[in-house]
Amino acid sequence: MTKLSIIVPVYNEEYNIKPFLNRVELVLSKITSDYEIIFALDPSEDRTEEIIREEIKRNKNIKLITFSRRFGQPSATIAGLHYSKGDYCVVIDVDLQDPPELILEMFNKLNSDENYDVVLAKRKNRAGETAIKKMVSSFGYYLINKLTDIKIPRDTGDFRIMRKKIVDELKKLNETHGFLRGLISFIGYKQTFVEYNREERNSGLGKYNRLFGSLKIGLNGLFSFTSKPLLLLSTLGFIFSFFSFLIGLWYLVQKIIGVNLTPGLPTIVLVVTFFSGIQLLGIGLLGEYISRIYDEVKRRPQYIIDKKINF
């Protein structure tokens, strides 16, 4: 019988656990009775862990991983995948913005005549999200697809279903800054998507900064899969240096032939300020790459598990 694993990263979601389970268990009953729901829990300040423990007593297919501290959603998701045992794995958030009912359609698409290995959920609209977050997300996907060799369909998140062989390959990619969407695209195989309307959160607020949270994830996706920003910066530096050389040469020629210098030398202050900004941008860009190299060299674990329940 097909075994299906549902990976659910959670943090401070006490009011969403039961509604989520009510809906996802109904969907799973239409697919298989052999399943596991793995909650990967960052230590929470509410009753999330207590409620999950209560649900484990009711349903032995529910499992819980808790971490020693808050490692964040990407690390929690990776941990859940590491401990999953299903022939298929679904990654989904607990806030019900991504409807569990879509899992059935994704599962059927995965096992259609085309025989896909990964099916992503692509959002047709994004209810409850600010214009700034949508703009940052759209621009991030554009940059990643433009500057890297991996291709991630726009308006997709971590909500997806994949075969076990994809998870097995993911386990080999022990990167500190795990960008799941990028890693799965890097692995390849046959992938497609289904479209859906994303709903507002069932309860509570998002647990990461709506602007800088998306920006951080996007930067991880960009810097982890390309060095083209460094090439662009080098090209920009060469163009500006050549332009500055021409300006200096022009002033030298005027000085030699005794012509009055072209007015506007006081603007040198603006020029210096501009180039200083370019230099700081370059240093910051290099710093982003160097910091990631530093993190990878240290080889610290992506997560530290405090407890495993019902495994």
SERO-4910 file (N, C-alpha, C, O; in steps of 0.05 Angstrom, whole numbers):
BEGIN
 pado doro    nc1    nc2    nc3   cac1   cac2   cac3    cc1    cc2    cc3    oc1    oc2    oc3
  Met    A     17    -24      0      0      0      0     18     25      0     38     26     14
  Thr    A      9     45    -15     24     70    -17     25     84     10      5     87     24
  Lys    A     49     92     18     53    107     43     57    136     36     74    143     19
  Leu    A     43    154     48     44    183     43     53    198     67     41    195     89
  Ser    A     73    215     64     83    231     86     74    260     82     78    271     60
  Ile    A     64    273    103     56    301    102     75    316    121     76    310    145
  Ile    A     91    334    111    110    349    127     98    377    133     92    392    115
  Val    A     96    383    159     83    408    167    101    424    186    102    417    210
  Pro    A    115    444    177    131    461    196    112    479    212     93    491    201
  Val    A    116    481    238     97    497    255    112    513    276    134    506    285
  Tyr    A    100    536    283    110    553    304     87    571    313     77    587    297
  Asn    A     79    569    338     58    585    349     32    584    332     23    604    322
  Glu    A     22    559    329     -2    555    312    -24    540    327    -37    522    315
  Glu    A    -28    545    353    -47    530    369    -75    529    358    -89    509    361
  Tyr    A    -84    550    345   -111    552    335   -115    540    307   -137    538    297
  Asn    A    -93    532    295    -95    521    268    -91    491    267    -97    478    246
  Ile    A    -80    479    288    -74    450    287    -99    433    282    -99    417    263
  Lys    A   -120    436    298   -144    419    295   -158    424    269   -166    405    256
  Pro    A   -163    449    261   -176    453    235   -160    441    212   -171    430    193
  Phe    A   -134    444    213   -117    432    193   -120    402    192   -123    390    170
  Leu    A   -118    389    215   -120    360    216   -148    350    206   -150    329    193
  Asn    A   -169    365    213   -196    357    205   -197    356    174   -210    337    163
  Arg    A   -185    375    161   -186    376    132   -167    357    119   -174    343     99
  Val    A   -142    355    129   -122    339    116   -128    309    120   -123    293    102
  Glu    A   -139    301    143   -145    273    147   -168    264    129   -168    241    120
  Leu    A   -186    281    123   -208    274    105   -197    270     77   -206    251     63
  Val    A   -178    286     69   -166    283     42   -150    257     41   -152    242     22
  Leu    A   -134    251     62   -118    227     62   -134    202     62   -126    182     51
  Ser    A   -158    203     73   -176    179     73   -184    171     45   -192    148     40
  Lys    A   -182    190     26   -190    184     -2   -166    174    -18   -169    166    -41
  Ile    A   -142    175     -6   -117    167    -20   -106    141     -8   -102    121    -23
  Thr    A   -102    140     18    -90    117     31    -95    117     61    -99    139     72
  Ser    A    -94     94     73    -96     93    102    -69     91    115    -66     93    139
  Asp    A    -48     88     98    -21     86    108     -7    113    103      4    118     82
  Tyr    A     -8    129    123      4    156    121     16    164    147     12    152    168
  Glu    A     32    186    146     43    198    170     42    229    166     48    239    145
  Ile    A     34    242    188     34    271    188     55    280    208     53    276    232
  Ile    A     77    291    197    100    299    214     99    329    219    103    345    201
  Phe    A     94    337    244     96    365    252    125    370    261    135    357    279
  Ala    A    138    389    248    165    398    255    163    424    270    158    445    257
  Leu    A    165    423    296    158    445    313    182    461    324    198    449    339
  Asp    A    184    486    317    201    504    332    189    510    359    165    514    361
  Pro    A    205    510    381    193    514    408    175    539    408    183    561    402
  Ser    A    150    534    416    129    554    414    122    566    442    127    553    462
  Glu    A    111    589    441    103    603    466     74    598    473     64    608    494
  Asp    A     60    583    456     31    578    462     28    548    466     47    534    474
  Arg    A      4    537    462     -3    509    468      0    491    443    -12    470    442
  Thr    A     16    500    424     18    484    399     27    455    405     15    436    396
  Glu    A     49    453    420     59    426    426     39    409    441     36    385    436
  Glu    A     26    421    461      7    406    477    -16    396    460    -25    373    463
  Ile    A    -26    413    441    -48    404    424    -39    382    405    -55    363    401
  Ile    A    -15    384    394     -6    362    377     -3    336    392    -10    315    382
  Arg    A      7    338    417      9    313    433    -19    301    438    -22    276    438
  Glu    A    -39    318    442    -66    307    446    -76    294    421    -89    273    422
  Glu    A    -70    305    398    -79    294    372    -64    267    367    -75    250    353
  Ile    A    -39    264    376    -25    239    372    -39    216    387    -39    194    377
  Lys    A    -50    222    410    -65    202    425    -90    193    410    -98    170    412
  Arg    A   -101    211    394   -125    205    379   -118    190    353   -132    172    344
  Asn    A    -96    199    340    -88    188    314    -58    181    315    -41    198    316
  Lys    A    -52    155    315    -24    146    317     -8    151    292     16    146    291
  Asn    A    -21    161    271     -6    168    246      7    195    248     22    203    230
  Ile    A      1    210    270     12    236    273     38    234    289     40    219    309
  Lys    A     59    249    281     85    248    293     94    277    299     84    296    287
  Leu    A    113    279    317    122    306    325    152    306    329    164    289    342
  Ile    A    165    326    317    193    332    321    194    360    334    182    379    323
  Thr    A    208    363    356    213    390    368    242    395    368    259    378    371
  Phe    A    249    421    364    277    429    362    286    442    388    270    450    405
  Ser    A    313    444    391    324    455    416    320    485    418    321    496    439
  Arg    A    316    498    395    310    526    394    297    532    367    292    513    352
  Arg    A    290    557    362    278    563    336    298    564    314    316    581    314
  Phe    A    296    546    295    314    545    272    301    557    247    315    561    227
  Gly    A    275    561    247    262    573    224    248    553    207    254    529    207
  Gln    A    230    562    190    213    545    174    230    528    154    224    504    151
  Pro    A    249    540    139    264    523    120    278    499    133    277    477    123
  Ser    A    291    503    156    304    482    170    284    461    181    290    437    180
  Ala    A    262    471    191    241    453    201    231    435    179    226    411    183
  Thr    A    227    446    155    217    430    132    238    409    125    230    386    120
  Ile    A    263    417    123    284    398    116    285    375    137    288    352    129
  Ala    A    282    382    163    282    361    183    260    341    179    264    317    182
  Gly    A    236    352    174    213    334    169    218    315    145    210    292    147
  Leu    A    229    326    124    236    309    101    256    288    108    254    265     99
  His    A    276    295    124    297    276    132    285    252    147    294    229    144
  Tyr    A    264    256    163    252    235    179    227    222    166    215    205    179
  Ser    A    220    231    143    197    220    129    204    192    118    227    187    111
  Lys    A    183    175    115    187    148    105    168    141     82    166    118     74
  Gly    A    154    161     73    133    156     52    144    151     25    166    160     18
  Asp    A    128    137      9    134    135    -20    130    162    -34    141    167    -55
  Tyr    A    113    178    -22    107    205    -32    109    224     -7    102    217     15
  Cys    A    118    249    -12    120    269      9    106    294      0    109    304    -22
  Val    A     90    305     18     77    331     14     88    351     34     89    344     58
  Val    A     95    374     25    102    396     43     80    417     42     72    426     21
  Ile    A     70    424     66     47    442     67     48    457     94     56    446    114
  Asp    A     39    482     94     37    498    118     11    491    133     -8    481    121
  Val    A     11    498    159    -12    491    175    -33    512    176    -55    507    186
  Asp    A    -28    536    165    -46    559    167    -70    558    149    -87    575    150
  Leu    A    -71    537    131    -94    532    113    -96    553     91   -116    555     77
  Gln    A    -75    569     87    -74    585     63    -72    568     38    -83    573     17
  Asp    A    -57    546     41    -55    526     20    -75    504     27    -71    489     46
  Pro    A    -96    501     11   -118    482     18   -109    453     17    -99    444     -4
  Pro    A   -112    438     39   -105    409     38   -120    394     17   -110    373      7
  Glu    A   -144    402     10   -160    388    -11   -145    386    -37   -151    369    -53
  Leu    A   -126    404    -42   -111    404    -67    -92    380    -69    -83    372    -90
  Ile    A    -86    368    -46    -67    346    -45    -77    323    -63    -61    310    -77
  Leu    A   -103    318    -63   -115    296    -79   -110    301   -109   -102    283   -123
  Glu    A   -115    326   -117   -110    333   -145    -81    330   -152    -73    321   -174
  Met    A    -63    339   -134    -34    338   -139    -25    309   -140     -8    301   -157
  Phe    A    -36    292   -123    -29    263   -123    -38    250   -149    -22    235   -160
  Asn    A    -62    256   -158    -71    245   -183    -55    254   -207    -50    239   -226
  Lys    A    -47    280   -206    -30    290   -228     -3    277   -228      8    271   -249
  Leu    A      8    272   -204     34    259   -202     34    231   -214     53    222   -227
  Asn    A     11    217   -211      9    190   -221     -8    188   -247    -19    166   -253
  Ser    A     -9    209   -261    -23    209   -287     -6    195   -308     15    185   -302
  Asp    A    -16    194   -332     -1    180   -354     26    193   -359     44    180   -369
  Glu    A     29    219   -352     55    232   -357     76    224   -337    100    227   -341
  Asn    A     67    211   -314     85    200   -294    105    221   -284    129    218   -288
  Tyr    A     95    242   -271    112    263   -260    125    254   -234    117    234   -222
  Asp    A    147    269   -227    161    263   -202    156    285   -181    159    279   -157
  Val    A    149    309   -190    143    331   -172    119    346   -183    118    352   -207
  Val    A    100    352   -166     78    370   -173     77    393   -154     73    389   -130
  Leu    A     80    417   -164     79    441   -147     51    453   -148     35    448   -166
  Ala    A     45    469   -128     20    484   -127     26    513   -134     42    526   -121
  Lys    A     14    523   -156     19    550   -165     -5    567   -159    -28    560   -165
  Arg    A      0    590   -147    -22    608   -138    -32    625   -161    -17    639   -174
  Lys    A    -58    624   -166    -70    642   -185    -75    670   -173    -72    690   -186
  Asn    A    -82    670   -147    -83    695   -133    -75    690   -104    -74    667    -95
  Arg    A    -68    712    -89    -56    709    -63    -71    726    -43    -63    749    -38
  Ala    A    -93    716    -32   -109    731    -14    -94    736     12    -80    719     22
  Gly    A    -99    760     23    -88    767     49    -59    776     49    -47    780     71
  Glu    A    -46    779     26    -19    787     25    -17    816     16    -32    825     -2
  Thr    A      2    831     27      5    859     21     18    863     -7     30    844    -18
  Ala    A     14    886    -18     25    892    -45     55    891    -44     68    883    -64
  Ile    A     67    900    -22     96    900    -19    107    871    -20    126    866    -34
  Lys    A     94    853     -6    103    825     -5    101    813    -33    118    798    -42
  Lys    A     78    819    -47     75    808    -74     96    819    -93    106    804   -110
  Met    A    103    845    -90    122    857   -107    150    845   -102    164    838   -121
  Val    A    158    842    -77    184    830    -70    185    802    -80    206    794    -91
  Ser    A    164    786    -77    163    759    -86    166    757   -116    181    741   -127
  Ser    A    151    774   -131    152    773   -160    179    781   -170    189    768   -189
  Phe    A    191    801   -159    218    810   -167    239    789   -161    257    785   -176
  Gly    A    235    776   -138    254    755   -130    254    731   -149    275    722   -158
  Tyr    A    230    722   -157    228    701   -176    240    709   -203    253    693   -216
  Tyr    A    236    734   -211    247    743   -236    277    742   -236    289    732   -255
  Leu    A    290    752   -214    319    752   -212    330    724   -212    349    718   -226
  Ile    A    318    706   -196    328    679   -194    326    665   -221    345    651   -229
  Asn    A    304    668   -235    301    655   -261    318    667   -282    326    654   -302
  Lys    A    325    693   -279    341    707   -299    371    702   -295    386    699   -314
  Leu    A    379    700   -270    408    699   -264    419    671   -258    443    667   -257
  Thr    A    401    652   -253    410    625   -246    402    605   -268    387    611   -286
  Asp    A    414    581   -265    408    560   -284    383    544   -276    373    528   -292
  Ile    A    373    548   -252    349    535   -244    324    552   -251    326    576   -253
  Lys    A    302    538   -256    278    552   -263    256    545   -243    248    521   -241
  Ile    A    245    565   -230    224    561   -210    199    576   -220    200    600   -224
  Pro    A    177    561   -225    153    575   -234    145    597   -215    146    593   -190
  Arg    A    137    620   -225    129    642   -208    104    634   -192     88    617   -200
  Asp    A    101    648   -170     78    644   -152     75    615   -142     53    605   -138
  Thr    A     98    602   -138     98    576   -124    113    579    -98    132    595    -96
  Gly    A    105    563    -78    119    563    -53    130    536    -47    138    521    -65
  Asp    A    130    528    -22    140    501    -15    118    480    -17    124    456    -15
  Phe    A     93    488    -20     71    469    -22     74    452    -48     72    463    -70
  Arg    A     79    426    -44     84    409    -67     83    380    -58     83    374    -34
  Ile    A     81    362    -77     83    333    -72    105    322    -89    109    330   -112
  Met    A    120    303    -78    144    292    -93    147    263    -86    139    253    -65
  Arg    A    160    249   -104    165    221   -100    189    217    -81    204    236    -76
  Lys    A    192    193    -71    213    187    -51    241    192    -62    259    200    -48
  Lys    A    244    187    -88    271    190   -100    280    219    -99    304    225    -97
  Ile    A    261    238   -100    268    266    -97    277    272    -69    297    287    -65
  Val    A    263    261    -49    270    265    -21    298    253    -16    314    264     -1
  Asp    A    303    229    -27    329    217    -24    351    234    -34    373    236    -22
  Glu    A    347    247    -57    367    265    -68    370    290    -51    392    300    -47
  Leu    A    348    300    -40    349    323    -22    366    318      3    381    335     12
  Lys    A    365    294     13    380    287     37    410    288     32    426    291     51
  Lys    A    418    285      7    447    286      0    457    315     -1    481    319      1
  Leu    A    439    334     -5    446    362     -8    446    375     20    427    389     27
  Asn    A    467    372     34    469    381     62    479    410     62    501    415     72
  Glu    A    463    429     52    471    457     51    460    472     76    438    467     85
  Thr    A    476    490     86    468    505    110    444    523    103    425    525    119
  His    A    445    537     80    423    555     73    405    540     53    407    545     29
  Gly    A    388    522     64    372    506     46    348    521     35    330    530     49
  Phe    A    348    526      8    326    539     -6    312    517    -21    319    510    -43
  Leu    A    290    506     -8    278    482    -17    269    483    -46    273    465    -62
  Arg    A    256    506    -53    246    508    -81    269    506   -101    266    493   -122
  Gly    A    291    519    -94    315    518   -112    328    491   -113    336    481   -134
  Leu    A    330    478    -89    342    451    -88    327    431   -104    339    414   -118
  Ile    A    300    432   -103    284    413   -118    286    418   -148    287    399   -164
  Ser    A    287    443   -155    291    450   -184    319    441   -193    322    432   -216
  Phe    A    339    443   -175    366    434   -182    367    404   -186    381    395   -205
  Ile    A    352    389   -171    352    360   -173    340    352   -200    350    333   -213
  Gly    A    320    366   -209    309    361   -236    287    340   -236    269    341   -219
  Tyr    A    288    321   -254    267    301   -259    243    316   -271    243    340   -276
  Lys    A    222    301   -275    198    311   -289    180    326   -269    169    314   -251
  Gln    A    176    352   -274    161    368   -255    139    384   -270    141    391   -293
  Thr    A    117    388   -256     95    404   -266     81    418   -243     91    418   -221
  Phe    A     58    431   -249     44    445   -227     14    444   -232      5    439   -254
  Val    A     -1    449   -211    -30    454   -212    -35    481   -201    -21    490   -182
  Glu    A    -56    495   -211    -62    522   -202    -84    521   -181   -101    504   -181
  Tyr    A    -84    541   -163   -105    543   -143   -106    572   -133    -89    588   -138
  Asn    A   -128    578   -119   -131    604   -107   -122    602    -78   -133    587    -62
  Arg    A   -102    618    -71    -92    617    -43   -111    633    -25   -119    656    -32
  Glu    A   -117    622     -2   -136    634     16   -121    650     38    -97    649     40
  Glu    A   -136    665     54   -124    679     77   -119    659     99   -130    637     99
  Arg    A   -102    666    117    -96    649    140   -122    642    155   -140    659    158
  Asn    A   -123    617    165   -146    609    181   -147    624    207   -169    632    217
  Ser    A   -124    628    220   -123    642    246    -94    652    250    -75    640    241
  Gly    A    -92    675    264    -66    685    272    -52    700    249    -64    705    228
  Leu    A    -27    707    255    -11    722    236     13    706    227     21    687    241
  Gly    A     24    714    204     49    701    195     71    705    215     72    725    230
  Lys    A     90    686    216    110    686    237    137    697    228    156    696    243
  Tyr    A    138    708    204    163    721    196    157    748    183    134    752    173
  Asn    A    176    765    184    173    792    173    163    791    144    176    778    127
  Arg    A    142    805    138    130    803    111    147    814     89    145    806     66
  Leu    A    166    833     96    184    844     76    211    830     77    219    818     58
  Phe    A    224    832    100    251    822    103    252    791    104    272    779     96
  Gly    A    230    778    113    229    749    112    230    739     84    246    721     78
  Ser    A    214    750     66    214    742     38    241    749     25    251    735      8
  Leu    A    251    773     33    277    782     21    299    763     28    316    756     11
  Lys    A    300    754     53    321    735     62    319    709     47    340    698     38
  Ile    A    295    698     44    292    673     30    300    677      0    313    659    -11
  Gly    A    292    699    -11    299    705    -39    329    707    -43    340    697    -63
  Leu    A    343    720    -25    372    723    -27    386    696    -25    405    690    -39
  Asn    A    376    679     -7    387    652     -5    384    637    -32    402    623    -41
  Gly    A    361    640    -44    356    628    -70    374    638    -92    384    623   -109
  Leu    A    380    664    -91    396    677   -111    426    670   -108    439    660   -126
  Phe    A    436    674    -84    465    671    -79    473    642    -78    497    635    -81
  Ser    A    454    624    -73    461    595    -71    463    582    -98    474    560   -100
  Phe    A    454    595   -119    453    581   -144    466    596   -167    464    588   -190
  Thr    A    479    619   -162    493    633   -183    514    652   -172    512    661   -149
  Ser    A    534    657   -188    554    677   -182    553    700   -201    571    717   -202
  Lys    A    532    701   -217    529    722   -237    528    750   -226    538    769   -238
  Pro    A    517    755   -201    519    782   -190    547    792   -188    552    816   -191
  Leu    A    566    774   -182    594    782   -180    605    790   -208    620    810   -211
  Leu    A    597    775   -228    605    782   -256    593    809   -264    606    825   -277
  Leu    A    567    813   -257    555    839   -264    568    862   -250    572    883   -262
  Leu    A    576    857   -225    590    878   -210    617    884   -222    625    908   -224
  Ser    A    631    863   -231    657    867   -243    654    883   -270    670    900   -276
  Thr    A    634    876   -285    629    890   -310    622    919   -305    631    937   -320
  Leu    A    605    924   -285    598    951   -278    622    967   -269    626    990   -277
  Gly    A    640    955   -254    664    968   -245    682    975   -268    694    997   -269
  Phe    A    684    957   -288    701    962   -311    690    985   -328    705   1002   -337
  Ile    A    663    986   -331    651   1008   -347    656   1035   -334    663   1054   -347
  Phe    A    651   1036   -307    655   1062   -293    684   1070   -293    690   1094   -296
  Ser    A    702   1051   -290    731   1057   -290    740   1068   -317    755   1087   -319
  Phe    A    730   1056   -338    737   1065   -365    726   1092   -371    739   1109   -383
  Phe    A    701   1097   -361    689   1124   -365    704   1145   -349    708   1167   -359
  Ser    A    713   1139   -325    729   1157   -309    756   1163   -322    765   1185   -322
  Phe    A    768   1142   -335    793   1146   -349    790   1165   -372    807   1182   -377
  Leu    A    768   1163   -387    763   1181   -410    760   1210   -400    770   1228   -413
  Ile    A    745   1213   -378    742   1240   -368    769   1252   -359    775   1275   -365
  Gly    A    785   1236   -345    812   1245   -337    829   1252   -361    844   1272   -360
  Leu    A    828   1236   -382    844   1240   -406    835   1266   -419    852   1281   -430
  Trp    A    809   1272   -420    799   1296   -432    809   1321   -417    816   1341   -430
  Tyr    A    809   1320   -391    819   1343   -376    849   1347   -380    858   1369   -381
  Leu    A    864   1325   -383    893   1326   -387    899   1339   -414    916   1356   -416
  Val    A    884   1331   -435    888   1342   -462    882   1373   -461    897   1388   -473
  Gln    A    861   1381   -448    855   1409   -446    877   1425   -432    883   1448   -439
  Lys    A    888   1413   -411    910   1426   -396    935   1430   -413    947   1450   -412
  Ile    A    941   1409   -429    965   1410   -446    963   1431   -467    982   1446   -473
  Ile    A    940   1433   -480    937   1451   -503    929   1479   -494    925   1497   -510
  Gly    A    927   1483   -467    922   1510   -457    894   1519   -458    889   1543   -457
  Val    A    875   1501   -462    847   1509   -463    836   1510   -435    844   1494   -417
  Asn    A    817   1529   -430    805   1530   -404    791   1504   -398    777   1493   -415
  Leu    A    795   1495   -374    783   1469   -366    753   1470   -367    740   1491   -361
  Thr    A    741   1448   -375    712   1447   -376    701   1452   -349    709   1440   -329
  Pro    A    682   1471   -347    670   1477   -321    655   1453   -309    645   1436   -324
  Gly    A    655   1452   -283    640   1431   -269    657   1413   -252    648   1393   -242
  Leu    A    683   1421   -248    700   1405   -231    689   1402   -203    694   1381   -190
  Pro    A    674   1422   -192    663   1417   -164    645   1393   -162    641   1382   -141
  Thr    A    635   1384   -185    618   1360   -184    633   1335   -178    621   1314   -175
  Ile    A    659   1338   -175    676   1315   -168    666   1303   -142    669   1279   -137
  Val    A    656   1320   -125    645   1310    -99    623   1290   -103    622   1269    -90
  Leu    A    605   1297   -122    583   1280   -128    592   1253   -141    582   1232   -135
  Val    A    613   1256   -158    624   1232   -171    636   1213   -150    632   1189   -151
  Val    A    652   1225   -132    664   1209   -111    643   1195    -94    646   1172    -87
  Thr    A    622   1210    -87    601   1199    -71    587   1176    -85    581   1155    -73
  Phe    A    583   1179   -111    570   1158   -127    587   1133   -127    577   1111   -123
  Phe    A    613   1136   -133    630   1113   -135    634   1100   -108    638   1076   -106
  Ser    A    633   1116    -87    635   1105    -60    611   1086    -55    614   1065    -43
  Gly    A    588   1095    -64    564   1078    -61    567   1052    -76    559   1031    -67
  Ile    A    578   1054   -101    582   1030   -117    602   1011   -102    598    986   -102
  Gln    A    623   1022    -90    642   1006    -76    629    992    -52    634    968    -47
  Leu    A    613   1007    -37    600    995    -14    581    973    -23    578    952    -10
  Leu    A    567    977    -45    549    957    -56    565    932    -63    557    909    -57
  Gly    A    588    936    -75    605    913    -82    615    898    -58    616    874    -57
  Ile    A    623    913    -37    633    900    -13    610    884      0    614    862     10
  Gly    A    586    896      0    563    882     12    557    857     -3    550    836      9
  Leu    A    558    858    -30    553    834    -46    573    812    -41    566    789    -39
  Leu    A    599    820    -40    620    801    -33    615    789     -6    619    765     -1
  Gly    A    606    806     13    601    797     40    580    776     41    581    757     57
  Glu    A    559    778     24    538    758     23    548    731     15    541    710     27
  Tyr    A    566    731     -5    577    705    -13    597    694      8    597    670     14
  Ile    A    614    712     19    633    703     38    620    692     63    629    672     75
  Ser    A    598    705     72    585    696     96    573    668     92    573    651    110
  Arg    A    563    663     68    553    636     62    575    615     60    571    592     68
  Ile    A    598    623     49    621    605     49    629    598     78    634    575     84
  Tyr    A    629    618     95    636    615    123    617    595    137    626    578    152
  Asp    A    591    599    132    572    581    144    575    552    134    572    533    149
  Glu    A    581    549    108    584    522     97    609    509    108    609    485    113
  Val    A    631    524    111    656    513    121    653    503    150    665    483    158
  Lys    A    637    518    166    634    510    194    618    484    196    622    469    216
  Arg    A    601    478    177    586    453    176    569    449    201    567    427    211
  Arg    A    558    470    211    539    467    233    514    454    223    506    458    200
  Pro    A    500    439    240    475    426    232    453    446    226    452    467    238
  Gln    A    436    439    207    413    456    200    393    458    223    378    478    225
  Tyr    A    393    438    240    374    437    262    385    419    284    402    401    278
  Ile    A    375    422    308    382    404    330    355    395    343    339    411    351
  Ile    A    351    369    344    326    358    353    326    355    383    345    344    395
  Asp    A    306    364    396    302    361    425    287    335    431    295    319    448
  Lys    A    264    331    417    247    308    422    236    297    396    229    313    378
  Lys    A    233    271    395    218    258    373    196    241    386    201    224    403
  Ile    A    171    246    378    149    233    391    133    217    370    126    226    349
  Asn    A    129    192    377    113    173    361    129    163    336    116    155    316
  Phe    A    155    164    337    171    153    315    179    124    321    193    111    305
***
